[in-house]
């Protein structure tokens, strides 16, 4: 065995001997200490336990404090988050309100621009309509003048031809006259008898119209026409002649003779109505305030209305009435006209309502030449600058039970005025067709030759209905 190994073994032996001695000494010392200091150890143990409990309590309190701080921190964070959300929400609401206000302002601006553009277009249409009306009036006047010149030339030519023929025939007829005198006398007697019979059938208008009984029924045709029950369509023409004009009824008759209307309403002076009825040569019932030309079968007639049979199973009642137009004719301006209307309103409305109170509740057409416009026509949006939002009693009362044909068949008063009376001061719809129990198909105003003069332009109304 080497020297090194011996050294190591010796060292281990010494270490073991020293360890055993030390252990024995320690055990002996400990036993002696325990026996001598039992009370001291118990006291020390209690201190250690108290310190441990105190440490645990401090740890518990520290833990509770930490948890309270964590909870407070969490609550603070939650409050801060909620406050931030409220702030963001308030900002969003404010932004939305701002955007909505800007949008509304933009819409109002666009609407204002649209209304301004519509007003401009309406004014252009009004100006164009006035130009067209003026052109038509001038054309009608020129046509009437040329027609009058032509008729006068034909009359003069005819007179000259008759004079020449008379001169050529005088010598030949002188001898024949003596031989034919008796035959001519007999022929005249026969012609007179035939004319008398025809006059009785025609119920001709008397020479003195003031002596004529009303209603008066003029029958140059006396051949009633009945329509189909399954689809009964009526065409109606309303011609307001007026009470202040000098008119050529023959020109008017020539202008409307091609309009195959089932009924023609006429208002105006009695003499003008009679002459127009004669010129048209159609069956006519004449009332105090108007006339109705017809081709249907007349059932009965009262003071202001008449009933007609239009098909085998369908009847219709027609009524016509006219008020004075002097307020519109003599008006200095729109304001003075409205004052006149207000002054006459109660009286005129009473007259109109009296004329319709006896009408039936079935199929009715009521033609009215009024002294005032319709409330449906007056608003601030029409192209007529003098108009306002106004109400007029006659139209208000009639619109309760009757339908205004022109307003029912046209889009609005802003674009479709339906003017029947046009002077330098006023452009108004003073002539109306009101209905009950009928279907309005269409209506339009017509420029009729001879109906207007240089001061006042008048227009007729043509309407189509279906009798259900």
Secondary structure by P-SEA (a helix, b strand, c coil): ccaaaaaaaaaaaaaaaaaaaaaaaaaaaaaaaaaacaaaaaaaaaaaaaaaaaaaaaaaaaaaaaaaaaaaaaaaaaaaaaaaaaaaaaaaaaaaaaaaaaaaaaaaaaaaaaaaaaaaaaaaaaaaaaaaaaaaaaaaaaaaaaaaaaaaaaaaaaaaaaaaaaaaacccaaaaaaaaaaaaaaaaaaaaaaaaaaaaaacccccccccccccbbbbcccbbbbccccbbbbbbbbbbccccccccaaaaaaacccccccbbbbbccaaaaaaaaaaaccbbbbcccbbbbbcccccccccccccccccccbbbbbbbbbcccccccccccaaaaaaaaaaaaaaaaaaaaaacccccccbbbbbbbccccccccccccccccccccccccaaaaaacccccaaaaaccccccccccccccccccccccccccccccccccccccccccccccbbbbbbbbbbbcc
